[in-house]
Amino acid sequence: MVITGLSGSGKSTVLRAFEDLGYFCVDNLPVALLPAFLEIKAKESHGPKKVALVMDLREEGFLESYREIFERVKKAGHHLEIIFLEASDEVLIARFSQTRRPHPLAPKGSLAEAVKLERAALQEVREIADLVIDTSGYNVHQLRQEIKNRYGVRRDLATLTVHFISFGFKYGVPAEAHLVFDVRFLPNPYFVPELKPFDGRQEKVRAYVLENESGKQFLSLCEQFLRFLVPQYEKEGKSYLVICIGCTGGRHRSVAVAEELGQMVKEWGHDVLVTHRDVYKEA
């Protein structure tokens, strides 16, 4: 696992979470040393084979050589994933102001300008990342738990994990989404007084959302689509597929659909994670 991204976005916190999961962890390993480092680890007869490394702009040559070295590592037979962490400019500036740490690109200059420069410099790294996490809304403990929830379920890093995330469009689309399904066309329990206080994990809400002609047809089409799509991602060597299900508030319809699709794909033998980002935000 290569952990990279913007300064102040929580890379050290994520590294500690992987350490808790039994990974061998190294912070700020020069990217040029990665092939030799992995060769040494591969020859060890004992100890963890799962490795988590933080690599970023603190190393001067990172941007110039990461692509070629990552490809070399993959060709050598190693499974490599990239997690890219980011946060809003306002959050990053606030974090640096609170900790009084210097930004690596602005030891004496403008902090706001340094954040913008780093974001632009790392755009190509972000584009090839397997997973992008916006940490703006996380504290340290929540971010560590998020990593444990996502990666603790993984039996084999070389197999595909399908992550279903329910969300509310009123709070924004999750940054890590590979696919987004809009289920605002389904019947809305929000307007049914006896259902409104509950969420999509309750059977009576699930039944209201899905046990109608629209719900049944949608699930049938989703099954056909995912039966085709998931093997295609596996064939491409992808290790993480994030499918986000959105309704208005993220409490009823999206939650019910995410639970249903998650159970469906799990029964096909895949590692599945289901999380509900906004389920507690709306009463």
C-alpha positions, -999 to 999 in steps of 0.1 A, spaced: 0 0 0 14 34 -11 -1 62 10 3 96 -7 -15 129 -11 -15 164 3 5 175 33 -18 177 63 -43 153 49 -36 125 75 -10 103 59 7 95 92 -26 87 108 -34 63 80 0 47 83 -6 40 120 -39 24 112 -22 0 88 3 -8 114 -26 -17 137 -37 -41 109 -4 -59 109 13 -41 80 51 -34 80 51 4 78 77 29 66 73 67 64 89 87 37 108 59 19 126 73 -12 107 59 -42 140 49 -59 146 24 -30 112 7 -33 122 -22 -57 152 -31 -35 131 -28 -3 104 -51 -16 130 -76 -28 145 -78 7 110 -82 23 101 -109 -2 132 -130 8 123 -129 45 109 -162 56 91 -147 86 73 -115 93 45 -96 75 43 -96 38 19 -67 38 37 -34 36 24 2 39 46 31 28 41 69 28 56 86 -2 50 122 -12 66 155 -21 89 156 8 112 135 -14 127 157 -41 127 131 -68 92 115 -62 73 132 -91 100 124 -116 103 87 -110 72 73 -93 55 61 -125 84 42 -138 92 26 -104 56 17 -96 54 -1 -130 86 -19 -124 73 -31 -90 41 -44 -106 60 -62 -133 81 -79 -106 49 -95 -94 41 -73 -64 6 -62 -57 6 -24 -54 -22 -1 -44 -22 37 -41 -43 56 -15 -44 93 -22 -55 116 7 -67 151 3 -88 177 21 -102 212 13 -78 241 13 -96 256 43 -91 224 63 -55 220 54 -46 256 62 -64 253 96 -45 221 104 -11 236 97 -21 267 117 -31 246 147 0 224 147 24 253 136 42 229 114 57 244 82 43 232 49 71 214 28 65 239 -1 63 270 20 88 271 49 87 309 47 61 317 21 23 318 18 6 287 32 -24 291 10 -2 293 -21 18 262 -10 -14 242 -7 -25 251 -42 9 243 -57 10 209 -40 -25 201 -52 -16 209 -88 17 190 -86 0 158 -73 -29 158 -97 -15 131 -119 -8 109 -88 -44 114 -78 -56 103 -112 -39 69 -110 -48 63 -73 -69 32 -65 -86 51 -37 -91 88 -30 -102 98 5 -112 133 14 -104 136 51 -119 171 56 -147 157 78 -126 132 98 -108 136 131 -77 115 139 -97 87 155 -124 86 128 -98 84 100 -80 55 117 -113 37 121 -122 43 85 -90 26 73 -96 -3 96 -132 -7 84 -121 -6 48 -90 -28 49 -97 -50 79 -122 -70 58 -97 -77 30 -88 -114 30 -64 -110 1 -51 -77 -13 -49 -92 -48 -87 -98 -49 -113 -72 -56 -131 -55 -28 -165 -39 -36 -173 -10 -14 -209 3 -14 -214 38 1 -248 53 7 -249 91 7 -272 122 4 -268 144 -26 -275 174 -4 -242 167 13 -222 161 -19 -210 131 -38 -182 111 -21 -149 120 -37 -138 83 -39 -167 72 -61 -160 51 -91 -197 47 -99 -227 67 -87 -263 54 -88 -290 80 -82 -320 64 -65 -341 95 -59 -367 80 -83 -377 53 -57 -406 58 -32 -394 81 -4 -401 69 32 -393 105 44 -428 114 36 -444 85 54 -448 95 91 -445 60 105 -413 53 85 -395 87 86 -378 81 120 -361 49 108 -334 43 82 -330 20 53 -315 -8 74 -349 -15 90 -370 -41 72 -402 -20 69 -382 8 53 -364 -16 30 -397 -31 19 -413 2 12 -383 13 -10 -377 -19 -29 -408 -41 -29 -425 -22 -56 -423 -24 -94 -396 4 -97 -375 -11 -69 -377 -47 -82 -369 -36 -118 -340 -15 -106 -325 -43 -85 -328 -67 -115 -310 -43 -138 -283 -36 -112 -277 -74 -109 -272 -77 -146 -250 -47 -147 -228 -57 -118 -225 -93 -129 -210 -79 -161 -190 -51 -145 -173 -66 -114 -155 -93 -134 -143 -66 -158 -127 -47 -129 -111 -80 -117 -98 -87 -151 -81 -53 -152 -64 -61 -119 -83 -35 -99 -84 -41 -62 -110 -16 -50 -143 -7 -66 -164 21 -49 -200 22 -58 -219 51 -43 -257 51 -40 -273 85 -35 -307 98 -25 -317 132 -12 -307 129 25 -288 96 26 -310 81 52 -337 59 36 -335 49 -1 -298 49 -6 -292 30 26 -317 3 16 -303 -1 -19 -266 -2 -7 -275 -29 19 -293 -49 -8 -266 -47 -34 -239 -53 -9 -256 -86 2 -261 -96 -34 -224 -91 -44 -212 -107 -12 -232 -139 -21 -212 -140 -53 -181 -146 -33 -166 -111 -33 -152 -92 -3 -178 -65 3 -179 -34 26 -211 -14 31 -210 20 48 -236 48 52 -219 82 52 -249 104 59 -274 81 77 -273 100 110 -273 135 95 -310 138 89 -338 131 114 
